[in-house]
Amino acid sequence: MFCDQCHWYTAGKKICPHCGAEQSPKKAKDMFNLPGDKSVLDDKFMDAPLTGAPMPAIRTSAPPPAPPPPPLPQANFCGRCGARANAGRFCSRCGAQLIQPK
């Protein structure tokens, strides 16, 4: 909706936030028209039921669930310093013995 006086966007408020002018009530079809503009929608169109419009297909069953993602490779980390473990038995950063995955 736009102000009757300054044409500022009022967001449907009764008082214009820009100039403070009181606003006249507007019909839904005119809410985005500037004062004095003619609506492209007439009352016959706005009040008539929607007929002959294509309707989206209604899904009768839920789609099948997506398959779970493949498991990520396990990354080993040093229990003492948190560094990523190499293939050996000892941490390459701090030298702590690594726990081998089972």
PLY file of the C-alpha trace (Angstrom):
ply
format ascii 1.0
element vertex 102
property float x
property float y
property float z
element edge 101
property int vertex1
property int vertex2
end_header
0.00 0.00 0.00
1.16 3.48 -0.75
0.46 6.72 1.09
-2.43 8.83 -0.23
-0.35 12.02 0.24
3.36 11.31 -0.33
3.14 7.91 -2.11
5.54 6.34 0.42
5.14 2.58 0.99
3.04 2.19 4.15
2.95 -1.63 4.53
-0.76 -1.40 5.31
-0.43 0.91 8.32
-3.22 3.38 9.02
-0.74 6.26 9.48
2.04 6.88 6.92
5.45 6.32 8.57
6.97 8.99 6.29
4.58 11.95 6.39
2.13 10.98 9.14
-0.98 11.30 6.96
-3.96 9.15 7.86
-4.65 6.54 5.18
-7.98 5.62 3.63
-8.88 1.92 3.65
-8.06 0.13 0.41
-9.40 -3.02 -1.15
-7.07 -5.96 -1.66
-7.04 -5.44 -5.41
-5.79 -1.85 -4.98
-3.18 -2.39 -2.30
-0.19 -1.96 -4.66
-1.62 0.79 -6.83
-0.62 4.40 -6.34
-3.49 6.77 -5.53
-5.40 7.59 -8.72
-4.23 4.47 -10.56
-6.86 2.16 -11.99
-6.72 -1.44 -10.91
-5.98 -4.02 -13.59
-8.16 -6.43 -11.61
-11.87 -5.79 -11.58
-14.32 -6.99 -8.92
-15.69 -9.64 -11.25
-12.25 -11.22 -11.54
-11.44 -10.93 -7.82
-14.75 -12.42 -6.66
-15.07 -15.18 -9.28
-13.98 -18.71 -8.36
-10.86 -20.00 -10.04
-11.94 -22.47 -12.70
-10.17 -24.21 -15.52
-6.74 -23.70 -14.01
-4.32 -26.62 -14.21
-3.90 -28.31 -10.87
-0.61 -29.83 -9.77
-0.46 -33.59 -9.53
-1.07 -34.83 -6.02
1.38 -37.45 -4.87
-0.42 -40.38 -3.27
2.58 -42.01 -1.65
5.78 -40.74 -0.14
8.89 -40.95 -2.28
11.27 -43.77 -1.43
13.90 -42.79 1.13
17.28 -41.80 -0.19
19.99 -44.39 0.27
22.37 -43.65 3.14
25.67 -42.05 2.18
28.68 -44.34 1.98
30.68 -44.51 5.21
33.60 -42.16 5.46
37.02 -43.68 6.00
37.99 -43.66 9.66
40.65 -41.11 10.42
42.84 -41.87 13.41
44.04 -39.10 15.67
46.63 -39.09 18.39
45.07 -39.32 21.83
47.77 -37.09 23.35
48.24 -34.16 20.92
45.27 -34.57 18.53
47.40 -34.71 15.38
46.22 -36.88 12.51
47.86 -40.26 12.88
50.05 -41.76 10.20
50.15 -45.43 9.25
52.71 -46.32 11.95
52.28 -47.29 15.60
53.58 -43.97 16.98
52.46 -40.36 16.49
54.71 -38.47 14.09
54.27 -35.23 16.07
54.62 -36.19 19.75
55.79 -39.82 19.60
52.95 -41.26 21.71
51.92 -44.83 21.00
48.77 -44.89 18.85
45.84 -47.15 19.61
45.30 -49.33 16.55
41.72 -49.51 15.21
40.10 -52.92 15.45
0 1
1 2
2 3
3 4
4 5
5 6
6 7
7 8
8 9
9 10
10 11
11 12
12 13
13 14
14 15
15 16
16 17
17 18
18 19
19 20
20 21
21 22
22 23
23 24
24 25
25 26
26 27
27 28
28 29
29 30
30 31
31 32
32 33
33 34
34 35
35 36
36 37
37 38
38 39
39 40
40 41
41 42
42 43
43 44
44 45
45 46
46 47
47 48
48 49
49 50
50 51
51 52
52 53
53 54
54 55
55 56
56 57
57 58
58 59
59 60
60 61
61 62
62 63
63 64
64 65
65 66
66 67
67 68
68 69
69 70
70 71
71 72
72 73
73 74
74 75
75 76
76 77
77 78
78 79
79 80
80 81
81 82
82 83
83 84
84 85
85 86
86 87
87 88
88 89
89 90
90 91
91 92
92 93
93 94
94 95
95 96
96 97
97 98
98 99
99 100
100 101
